[in-house]
Structures are given as C-alpha cells and as structure tokens.
Amino acid sequence: MADPFDSPVDVAADGAGVSGLTQMAAAVSVALFCVAMLNAHALAAWADGLTPSARTAGVVAVSHGLADRTAARGLDGPRAAIKARWDQAKAARWRGQSEDQR
C-alpha cells in the first residue's frame, strides 16, 4: 500500500540539485510579482473599497504608492489602453440615439 502522503507526481531535482518544491515556489513568486506589478491599479481600487481604519490606511497607502510607481514606469500602459477602448465603446451611440438612452 502506498504511503498516504506520497505525491502522485514525482518532480525530480534538476542538474543543479534544485527540488521540485523550490521550482514551484520560484514560479509562484514570479507570477505573484508580475500580477502585482501589472495589476496595481486594481489593487488600489480594491483598497479604496475597504472599511476605513488604522490598519486599512496602511494598505491603501501602499497600494496607491505601488500604483503610482507602476504608472510612472509605464507598466500600466496596456490597462490604460484597454480602459480607453472600453470607454469609447460605452460612449458609442446609434445614429439618432440621445445621450440619456443606453
């Protein structure tokens, strides 16, 4: 009978001796960094919706600082371009359609 804690997938160490767990931790860390850098604007918007308190004030400050730094480096360019196109689509009207009709 197999040990109940055995993994069904064996990930062997690579040539340098790095284990599968280390490889997975590195991959998750890189993914987390990329999401944080490319989605900082959404993180700041989420922080704005938190209930104001002393604890959330720090979260809001950090998230807005991150969003400002990513915008200064141009990392929010794709998000800004998609949002601009979405705003154009929302503003589009049929011929003869008034502003208050949606």
matplotlib code that plots the C-alpha trace (Angstrom):
import matplotlib.pyplot as plt

x = [0.0, 1.3, 2.1, -0.9, 1.5, 3.2, 2.8, 1.2, 3.6, 7.3, 9.3, 12.9, 15.6, 17.3, 21.0, 21.8, 20.0, 17.0, 14.0, 10.5, 9.2, 11.8, 11.0, 7.3, 8.0, 10.1, 7.3, 4.6, 6.9, 7.5, 3.7, 2.9, 5.4, 4.0, 0.4, 1.2, 3.1, 0.7, -2.5, -1.5, -4.3, -6.9, -5.3, -5.5, -9.2, -9.8, -8.1, -10.3, -13.3, -12.1, -13.7, -11.6, -9.5, -5.9, -5.0, -6.5, -4.9, -1.6, -2.9, -4.4, -1.2, 1.0, -1.4, -1.7, 2.1, 2.6, 0.0, 1.8, 5.2, 4.0, 2.3, 5.5, 7.4, 4.7, 3.7, 0.0, 0.0, -1.9, -4.5, -4.9, -5.2, -7.9, -9.8, -9.7, -11.1, -13.8, -14.8, -15.1, -17.3, -19.5, -19.8, -20.8, -24.3, -26.5, -27.4, -30.3, -29.9, -29.9, -27.4, -29.8, -30.6, -28.4]
y = [0.0, 3.4, 6.0, 8.4, 11.4, 10.4, 12.7, 11.2, 13.3, 12.9, 16.0, 15.1, 17.6, 19.2, 19.1, 21.8, 19.9, 22.3, 20.4, 20.5, 22.4, 25.1, 25.3, 25.6, 28.3, 30.3, 30.0, 31.2, 34.1, 35.3, 35.0, 37.0, 39.7, 40.0, 40.2, 42.8, 45.0, 44.7, 44.9, 47.5, 49.8, 47.2, 46.5, 50.3, 50.3, 47.3, 49.0, 52.1, 49.9, 48.7, 50.0, 52.9, 52.1, 52.5, 49.1, 49.7, 53.1, 51.5, 49.1, 52.0, 54.0, 51.1, 50.1, 53.6, 54.1, 50.8, 52.0, 55.4, 53.7, 51.3, 54.1, 56.2, 53.3, 52.8, 49.4, 50.3, 51.1, 48.0, 48.5, 52.2, 51.4, 48.7, 51.1, 53.9, 51.5, 50.3, 54.0, 54.6, 51.6, 52.7, 56.2, 54.9, 55.7, 54.7, 57.5, 59.5, 58.0, 60.6, 60.7, 59.5, 56.3, 53.4]
z = [0.0, -0.9, 1.8, 2.0, 1.9, -1.3, -4.2, -7.3, -9.4, -8.8, -9.7, -9.8, -8.9, -11.8, -12.6, -10.0, -7.3, -7.1, -5.8, -7.3, -4.3, -4.9, -8.6, -7.8, -5.2, -7.7, -10.3, -7.9, -6.7, -10.3, -11.1, -7.9, -8.8, -12.3, -11.2, -8.5, -11.0, -13.9, -11.7, -9.2, -10.3, -9.5, -6.1, -5.3, -6.4, -4.1, -1.2, -1.7, -1.0, 2.4, 5.5, 6.8, 9.8, 11.1, 9.6, 6.2, 6.0, 5.6, 2.9, 1.0, 1.2, 0.0, -2.8, -4.1, -3.9, -5.9, -8.5, -8.8, -9.2, -11.9, -13.8, -13.6, -15.2, -17.9, -16.7, -16.7, -20.4, -21.5, -18.8, -19.7, -23.4, -22.8, -20.5, -23.1, -25.7, -23.3, -22.5, -26.3, -26.6, -23.7, -25.2, -28.7, -29.8, -32.7, -35.2, -33.7, -30.2, -27.4, -24.6, -21.9, -23.8, -23.1]

ax = plt.figure().add_subplot(projection="3d")
ax.plot(x, y, z, "-o")
ax.set_aspect("equal")
plt.show()
